[in-house]
């Protein structure tokens, strides 16, 4: 497989080498932990809203859950930053893996669903919870499916690569 020379340049940068090889607690595994925390802030509240729309915890009013959007946006920002850092640490591993592009596509779809739900379910402050649920049931099902797929694709990135670093093959690759 052709590997663009830019991947080698990124891997040889001081920051990339530091992220991969440092003994500092703020290296690769710290960034990975931040990525996980970002997922918690993004996917956790999204799943709570989705499940509420699908009928779980019906005593809990749906309208106030709109406040979760700021937390979800924070989680998304954390994931963009930490994900970019993870990409810098192992650019060849990600860029040469079709699963990486599948994950990015799913994230785009997930964020589109999140925005569409914000407008359809929470856009009209005069709607009843029953009306909100009716407006969001299809989006809630899609959202749960997409975020589970995003997390699965992300986990598979650790195991489905062919090249770990520029001009190197994965074990068994």
Secondary structure, DSSP 8 states (H G I E B T S, - for coil): ----HHHHHHHTSHHHHHHHH--STTSHHHHHHHHHHHHIIIIIHHHHHHHHHTTTTTTS-SGGGGGHHHHHHHHHHHHHHHHHHHHHHTHHHHHT-HHHHHHHHHHHHHHHHHHHHHHHHHS-TT--HHHHHHHHHHHHHHHHHHHHHHHHHHHHTTTS-S-SSTT---TT-
